[in-house]
Structure formats: structure tokens, C-alpha cells
Amino acid sequence: MQRKPLFAALSGVLVVLIGATGASAATFSGTVVHKNARALSFVVALGNGSLRAVHTRHTPALGRRVTVTARHLRNGTWALSRVRIGKASRHVRVRGTVTYVSPTRDLFVVSARGVSLVVRLRAPTHRASAAAGIQITEGQAVTVDGTIDGNSLDAGAVHSDGQNGNGIDLEGTIQSIDSAGRTLSISADDSEESGAKLAVDVPASFDLNLFAAGQSVELIVAPNGDGSYTLEQSSNDSGAQNADNRGQNQGDGNGDNHVGAEQVCTAQQGDPNFAASHDGLTFDQFWAIGADNPSDAFGQCVDAMAHGTSANPSPELQCHLEASDPSFASTHGGESFAQFYNPQEPSNLNDALGHCVDAKAQQLDNESPGSGPPAPGSWS
């Protein structure tokens, strides 16, 4: 007998949705920061700010803490299997790439796989950013600490994590298609809250017939330098079935020579020599360090690989390498990874990893040209 999905407002209620949990499922925890009605999805911000778009017809309330078990889909988003709903939390952290900046500089859009959400710069943050001479530009990887306000965020502090060098995600609704010019016009954010549109050039290798006005799409693009983009990969993101449909996915996975994070992690997962180059640890052992659930190893890998390159590894990758280094203590005054990064509670490896990521991100920020100490409520 099927049970009708029901999202209760009570803390600690386990909600089981239709569909079995397969071997490819992962479990992760975070706060619901956004909903995409066209894609039939909600977005979870993990503790480190990484965003996961989860497809389901019945979404938890914004601001709720949730523990999600979901199946990874072909286009890099997730399909919900079950969710546990907890307490409300308005203050969150999100990480992604800036894909649109309002000409008035009062809002910008942060994008990650399956999500493009509006972040608003309220007066104090806006003034502090301007005073510091900070320019918010497309292509910057950022970490935003803010407050949930409806389906968008109010920024309290925004930190630059450098430029995104691994392909840029765009989630939006197709507004129009110029077949002659081979250009898509898509909403700058997936909820169309900003009212802005982005132009995406479509190479001849893509079939324009697979696109339609009103369709929710997940795109991987390269910036053209003038505010427009060139398409590298695309998928129909209108629900889990389309997101997982090979026939709705286009691109070879190597657009502009930027291999997608999912492709990198799939290759690592299937590499028989992975342990030999990772201090004897299997793929799951290496990437599950600090994870909320050991089954989230693949998701942890994707998060790390989506925020850096082999030449400039992300803070997440640097910290996983340190956490798994058997000689870490010998180079850190005899302290273990957890003791070094989380001296107040060294038994909590998850928090130690989070502190490490924060430290590496701050170090990267300080090494950026023109960077200086962060002002409260401003960019850093």
C-alpha cells in the first residue's frame, strides 16, 4: 500500500517518499534555502555551503534543517528517496559562482549544479563593499553567509574564493530561442525573480530541437567576457525523469576542456589504482572523511572537484588530502588533523574538516590580488 507523501512541520519527523533507495543513494544534511517550482526541486545548503538540488513534487519548507537520502541523477542533480525534517534555521552559508550581477549592484545570482538563486545586498553590506572597492563580477566563486528571505538570500558577508576554472553552471527557464542566431535566452535565476535574462550561444553540435520555451534547463557554460555565455553541456531539468534521461542531455562532458566534476569523480570511483595514490584509502574511505554519512563519498568528491582545478585545488580537496595524510601529525607539532583544526572538540572530525575548509578559503582570499582583511558585513 502506497503512503501519500506528507511533510510535517514537526521537528524530527521522518518522511518516506515513493521509490526505493538504491546503491547509488547518498545521505546528506543541511538547510533548505531555495525552491524551483519549474524543476520540481528544492535546494539544500550543506554546512560548508555546498548546494544540492533535489527533485521531488513535495518540498520541505524554506529554512528547515533536513537530512536527505537521494539518488544521484545523470545531470548532477538528485532525486529524493526520503527526508527527515528538523528545526528551522534562517542563517545559512552558500557556495557557488556568480553568474549575473544587477547593473544597480543591489543583487547578484549565485549558481551551482541545479540552482541559480538571487542574493540581495542590503544597504549595510552594499555600502561596506563599495567602501572596500570590491567589484562583484561574473565568474567569481563565492561563499555567502546570509539570511533566508523568501526564495532568495540577504547577504551578511560575501567572500571571494577566486575564479571558477572548471565550467560554470546555469539553472534557468528558457525565455526564447533564436534558431537563426543559435542563441538561447534564459532567465538569470531559476525563479525569474531578478527579471533579467542571459544570452547563451549554442554550438552547431547541439540539437536546438531539444530546447523549448518555458523549459527548465541545467547548463554548463563558458563566459564570453561580455555577460553572455557559450554552451558546453545541457540537460532538461524539468523534474527527475528528464534530469536522468540520457536523450535530454547534450555535450560530450569536455566542453571548453573543462571536465565536469561528476565525470572526474566517476573516473576516480572506477579507478583500480585509486588507493595506491591515496595512502591506501579506497574512494569511499578518502571522500567520506568528515561526511555526515559514509554513503555521501561521491557527493563530497563532486563538491570538492567543482570548486577547483588540478593546478588550483579547492579548499575541500586540500583538506581531504590533509585529513588522510598519515604523516600529518609529524608536520603539525604532533597534533592529529582533528586536534589541529578543532582543538575544542577533537573527536568531531566533521567540524574539523569544516574549520579546515574555512581556513583554506580564507588563505586563498588573502592571497588574491588586492585582498585585505574583511570588513564586517562586507566582501573579503
C-alpha positions as CSV (number, residue, x, y, z in Angstrom):
1,M,0.0,0.0,0.0
2,Q,1.4,3.4,-1.0
3,R,1.6,6.1,1.5
4,K,0.8,9.6,0.4
5,P,3.9,11.9,0.9
6,L,3.4,14.3,3.8
7,F,5.7,17.0,5.0
8,A,5.1,17.7,8.7
9,A,6.1,20.9,10.3
10,L,7.3,19.0,13.4
11,S,11.0,18.5,14.2
12,G,12.4,15.0,13.8
13,V,9.6,13.6,11.6
14,L,10.8,11.0,9.1
15,V,9.1,11.3,5.7
16,V,9.4,8.5,3.2
17,L,8.7,9.2,-0.4
18,I,7.8,6.6,-3.1
19,G,10.8,4.9,-4.6
20,A,13.4,2.5,-3.3
21,T,16.8,3.6,-2.1
22,G,19.3,2.1,-4.4
23,A,23.1,1.5,-4.1
24,S,23.7,4.9,-5.7
25,A,21.9,6.8,-2.9
26,A,23.6,9.2,-0.6
27,T,22.6,10.9,2.7
28,F,23.4,14.5,3.5
29,S,22.2,17.2,5.9
30,G,21.7,20.9,5.6
31,T,19.1,23.7,5.3
32,V,16.5,24.2,2.6
33,V,17.5,27.6,1.1
34,H,15.6,27.6,-2.2
35,K,12.8,26.1,-4.3
36,N,12.4,25.8,-8.0
37,A,8.8,25.2,-9.0
38,R,9.5,24.6,-12.7
39,A,12.2,22.0,-12.0
40,L,10.2,20.4,-9.2
41,S,13.1,20.7,-6.8
42,F,14.4,22.2,-3.6
43,V,18.0,23.2,-2.7
44,V,19.9,22.1,0.4
45,A,22.9,24.1,1.6
46,L,25.3,21.8,3.4
47,G,27.3,23.0,6.4
48,N,30.2,24.1,4.2
49,G,27.9,26.0,1.8
50,S,27.8,23.4,-1.0
51,L,24.4,23.3,-2.7
52,R,22.5,20.2,-3.7
53,A,19.4,20.4,-5.9
54,V,16.9,17.6,-5.0
55,H,14.0,16.8,-7.3
56,T,10.6,16.0,-5.7
57,R,7.0,17.1,-6.1
58,H,6.6,17.7,-2.4
59,T,9.1,20.1,-0.9
60,P,10.0,20.9,2.7
61,A,9.5,24.5,3.9
62,L,12.3,27.0,3.3
63,G,14.6,27.4,6.3
64,R,14.1,23.8,7.6
65,R,17.0,21.7,8.6
66,V,16.7,18.4,6.7
67,T,18.6,15.1,6.4
68,V,18.1,13.9,2.8
69,T,18.6,10.5,1.2
70,A,18.7,10.9,-2.5
71,R,19.8,9.2,-5.8
72,H,22.4,11.0,-8.0
73,L,21.0,11.7,-11.4
74,R,22.6,11.9,-14.8
75,N,22.8,15.7,-15.0
76,G,24.3,16.1,-11.5
77,T,21.2,16.8,-9.5
78,W,19.4,14.4,-7.1
79,A,16.1,12.5,-6.8
80,L,14.6,12.4,-3.3
81,S,14.1,9.0,-1.7
82,R,13.4,10.1,1.9
83,V,13.9,13.1,4.1
84,R,13.9,13.9,7.9
85,I,12.7,17.4,8.7
86,G,14.2,19.2,11.7
87,K,14.1,22.7,13.2
88,A,14.0,26.0,11.4
89,S,17.2,28.0,10.7
90,R,17.3,31.3,8.8
91,H,21.1,31.8,8.9
92,V,22.9,29.8,6.2
93,R,26.0,29.6,4.1
94,V,26.0,29.0,0.4
95,R,28.8,28.5,-2.1
96,G,28.7,28.8,-5.9
97,T,29.7,31.0,-8.8
98,V,28.4,34.5,-9.6
99,T,26.6,34.3,-13.0
100,Y,24.7,37.6,-13.1
101,V,25.2,41.0,-11.4
102,S,22.5,43.6,-11.4
103,P,23.6,46.9,-13.0
104,T,22.4,48.6,-9.8
105,R,24.6,46.3,-7.8
106,D,21.9,45.6,-5.3
107,L,21.6,41.9,-6.2
108,F,23.5,39.1,-7.9
109,V,22.9,35.5,-8.7
110,V,24.9,32.5,-7.3
111,S,24.8,29.3,-9.3
112,A,25.7,25.7,-8.7
113,R,24.5,22.4,-10.2
114,G,20.7,22.7,-10.5
115,V,20.3,26.1,-8.9
116,S,20.7,29.8,-9.7
117,L,19.4,31.9,-6.8
118,V,19.2,35.6,-6.1
119,V,21.4,37.1,-3.3
120,R,20.5,40.6,-2.2
121,L,23.0,43.2,-1.0
122,R,21.1,45.2,1.6
123,A,22.3,48.7,2.5
124,P,25.0,47.9,5.2
125,T,26.6,45.2,3.1
126,H,26.3,47.2,0.0
127,R,28.0,50.3,1.5
128,A,30.8,48.3,3.1
129,S,31.5,46.5,-0.2
130,A,31.6,49.8,-2.1
131,A,33.9,51.4,0.5
132,A,36.3,48.5,0.2
133,G,36.4,48.9,-3.5
134,I,35.2,45.4,-4.1
135,Q,33.8,44.6,-7.6
136,I,31.3,41.8,-7.8
137,T,31.8,40.1,-11.2
138,E,30.6,37.2,-13.2
139,G,32.7,34.1,-12.9
140,Q,33.8,34.6,-9.3
141,A,33.5,31.6,-6.9
142,V,32.0,33.0,-3.7
143,T,30.9,31.9,-0.2
144,V,27.9,33.8,1.1
145,D,26.9,34.0,4.8
146,G,23.4,35.3,4.9
147,T,19.7,35.1,5.9
148,I,16.9,33.4,4.1
149,D,14.4,35.9,2.8
150,G,11.6,34.2,0.9
151,N,13.1,32.3,-2.0
152,S,16.3,34.4,-2.0
153,L,19.1,35.3,0.4
154,D,20.1,38.6,2.2
155,A,23.9,38.7,2.2
156,G,25.6,39.4,5.6
157,A,29.1,38.7,4.3
158,V,30.4,37.6,0.9
159,H,33.9,36.1,0.5
160,S,35.6,35.7,-2.9
161,D,37.1,32.2,-3.5
162,G,38.8,33.1,-6.7
163,Q,37.7,32.5,-10.3
164,N,35.7,29.4,-11.3
165,G,38.0,27.4,-13.6
166,N,36.0,24.3,-14.0
167,G,32.9,25.2,-16.1
168,I,30.1,27.4,-14.9
169,D,26.6,26.1,-14.0
170,L,23.4,27.9,-15.1
171,E,19.9,26.9,-14.0
172,G,17.1,28.8,-15.6
173,T,14.0,28.9,-17.7
174,I,14.2,29.2,-21.5
175,Q,12.6,32.5,-22.4
176,S,13.1,32.4,-26.2
177,I,15.1,30.6,-28.9
178,D,16.8,32.3,-31.8
179,S,17.2,29.5,-34.3
180,A,19.0,31.6,-36.9
181,G,21.5,33.0,-34.5
182,R,21.7,29.8,-32.5
183,T,21.1,31.6,-29.2
184,L,19.1,30.8,-26.1
185,S,17.7,33.5,-23.8
186,I,17.3,32.1,-20.3
187,S,16.2,33.7,-17.0
188,A,19.2,34.8,-15.0
189,D,17.8,33.0,-11.9
190,D,15.7,29.9,-11.9
191,S,12.7,31.6,-10.2
192,E,12.8,34.6,-12.6
193,E,12.9,36.8,-9.5
194,S,15.6,39.2,-10.9
195,G,13.6,39.7,-14.1
196,A,16.9,39.6,-16.0
197,K,17.9,37.3,-19.0
198,L,21.1,35.8,-20.1
199,A,22.2,35.0,-23.7
200,V,23.7,31.6,-24.3
201,D,25.4,30.8,-27.7
202,V,24.7,27.3,-28.8
203,P,27.4,25.5,-30.9
204,A,26.4,23.6,-34.0
205,S,27.0,20.2,-32.3
206,F,23.8,20.8,-30.1
207,D,20.3,19.9,-31.3
208,L,18.2,23.1,-30.9
209,N,15.0,20.9,-31.3
210,L,15.6,19.6,-27.8
211,F,15.0,23.1,-26.3
212,A,11.6,24.7,-25.8
213,A,10.4,28.0,-24.4
214,G,9.3,27.5,-20.8
215,Q,11.7,24.6,-20.2
216,S,13.8,24.4,-17.1
217,V,17.4,23.7,-18.0
218,E,20.7,22.9,-16.3
219,L,23.5,24.3,-18.4
220,I,27.3,24.2,-18.2
221,V,28.8,27.2,-19.9
222,A,31.9,29.2,-20.6
223,P,31.8,33.0,-20.2
224,N,32.3,35.1,-23.3
225,G,33.5,38.2,-21.4
226,D,30.5,40.4,-22.4
227,G,27.9,39.0,-20.0
228,S,26.9,36.2,-22.4
229,Y,27.9,32.6,-22.3
230,T,28.7,29.7,-24.7
231,L,27.0,26.3,-24.1
232,E,29.2,23.3,-23.2
233,Q,26.7,20.9,-21.8
234,S,22.9,20.9,-21.3
235,S,20.1,18.9,-19.8
236,N,16.3,19.3,-19.4
237,D,15.9,19.8,-15.7
238,S,12.1,19.7,-15.6
239,G,11.8,17.0,-13.0
240,A,13.8,14.0,-12.0
241,Q,12.8,11.9,-15.1
242,N,14.1,14.4,-17.5
243,A,17.2,15.2,-15.4
244,D,18.1,11.5,-15.6
245,N,17.2,11.0,-19.3
246,R,20.3,10.4,-21.5
247,G,18.3,11.6,-24.5
248,Q,17.8,15.0,-22.9
249,N,21.5,15.5,-22.1
250,Q,23.8,17.1,-24.7
251,G,27.5,17.8,-24.8
252,D,30.5,15.5,-24.5
253,G,31.4,16.2,-20.9
254,N,34.6,18.0,-22.0
255,G,33.2,21.4,-23.1
256,D,35.9,24.0,-23.4
257,N,38.3,21.4,-22.0
258,H,36.7,21.6,-18.5
259,V,35.8,18.1,-17.5
260,G,32.7,18.2,-15.2
261,A,33.1,17.3,-11.5
262,E,30.8,14.3,-11.9
263,Q,33.0,12.9,-14.7
264,V,36.1,13.4,-12.6
265,C,34.6,11.6,-9.6
266,T,33.1,8.8,-11.7
267,A,36.6,8.2,-13.1
268,Q,38.1,8.2,-9.6
269,Q,35.4,5.8,-8.3
270,G,36.2,3.3,-11.1
271,D,40.0,3.7,-10.9
272,P,41.5,0.4,-9.7
273,N,44.7,2.3,-8.7
274,F,42.9,4.9,-6.6
275,A,44.1,3.5,-3.2
276,A,47.7,3.3,-4.4
277,S,47.8,7.1,-4.9
278,H,45.7,8.0,-1.8
279,D,47.7,6.4,1.0
280,G,45.9,3.1,0.8
281,L,42.4,4.5,1.1
282,T,39.6,3.5,-1.1
283,F,37.4,6.1,-2.9
284,D,34.8,5.8,-0.2
285,Q,37.3,6.0,2.7
286,F,39.1,9.0,1.3
287,W,36.0,11.1,0.4
288,A,33.8,10.1,3.4
289,I,36.1,11.8,5.8
290,G,34.0,14.4,7.6
291,A,30.8,13.4,5.7
292,D,27.5,13.4,7.5
293,N,27.0,9.9,6.2
294,P,29.7,7.5,4.7
295,S,27.4,6.9,1.7
296,D,28.0,10.6,0.7
297,A,31.5,10.0,-0.6
298,F,30.6,10.6,-4.2
299,G,28.8,13.9,-3.3
300,Q,31.8,15.0,-1.2
301,C,34.0,14.4,-4.2
302,V,31.8,16.4,-6.6
303,D,31.7,19.3,-4.1
304,A,35.5,19.4,-4.0
305,M,36.1,19.0,-7.7
306,A,33.5,21.6,-8.6
307,H,35.4,24.3,-6.8
308,G,38.9,24.0,-8.2
309,T,41.3,22.5,-10.7
310,S,44.2,20.2,-10.6
311,A,46.5,23.2,-10.7
312,N,44.5,25.1,-8.1
313,P,42.8,22.5,-5.8
314,S,39.7,23.6,-3.9
315,P,39.8,24.1,-0.1
316,E,37.7,20.9,0.2
317,L,40.3,18.8,-1.7
318,Q,43.2,20.2,0.2
319,C,41.5,19.3,3.5
320,H,40.6,15.8,2.4
321,L,44.3,15.3,1.5
322,E,45.5,16.6,4.8
323,A,42.9,14.6,6.8
324,S,44.0,11.4,5.1
325,D,47.8,12.1,5.3
326,P,49.4,9.6,7.7
327,S,52.3,11.9,8.3
328,F,50.1,15.0,9.2
329,A,51.0,14.9,12.9
330,S,54.7,14.9,12.2
331,T,54.4,18.2,10.4
332,H,51.9,19.8,12.8
333,G,53.6,19.6,16.2
334,G,52.4,16.1,16.9
335,E,48.7,17.0,16.6
336,S,46.3,15.0,14.6
337,F,44.2,16.6,11.9
338,A,41.2,16.9,14.2
339,Q,43.3,18.2,17.1
340,F,44.9,20.8,14.9
341,Y,41.7,22.2,13.3
342,N,39.2,21.5,16.1
343,P,41.1,21.7,19.4
344,Q,37.9,22.4,21.4
345,E,36.3,19.1,20.3
346,P,38.9,16.9,18.6
347,S,36.6,13.9,18.5
348,N,34.4,15.8,15.9
349,L,36.1,15.2,12.6
350,N,33.2,16.7,10.6
351,D,33.7,20.1,12.4
352,A,37.5,19.8,12.0
353,L,37.0,19.4,8.2
354,G,34.7,22.4,8.1
355,H,37.2,24.5,10.1
356,C,40.0,23.4,7.7
357,V,37.9,24.4,4.6
358,D,37.2,27.8,6.2
359,A,40.9,28.3,6.9
360,K,42.0,27.3,3.3
361,A,39.3,29.5,1.8
362,Q,40.5,32.5,3.9
363,Q,44.1,31.8,2.9
364,L,43.1,31.8,-0.8
365,D,41.2,35.0,-0.3
366,N,44.2,36.7,1.4
367,E,46.5,35.6,-1.5
368,S,44.2,37.2,-4.1
369,P,45.4,40.4,-5.6
370,G,44.2,43.5,-3.8
371,S,42.7,41.5,-0.9
372,G,42.8,42.7,2.6
373,P,41.3,41.9,6.0
374,P,37.5,41.5,5.7
375,A,35.2,44.3,6.9
376,P,32.2,43.1,8.9
377,G,29.2,42.6,6.7
378,S,31.3,43.0,3.5
379,W,33.2,41.2,0.8
380,S,36.6,39.9,1.8
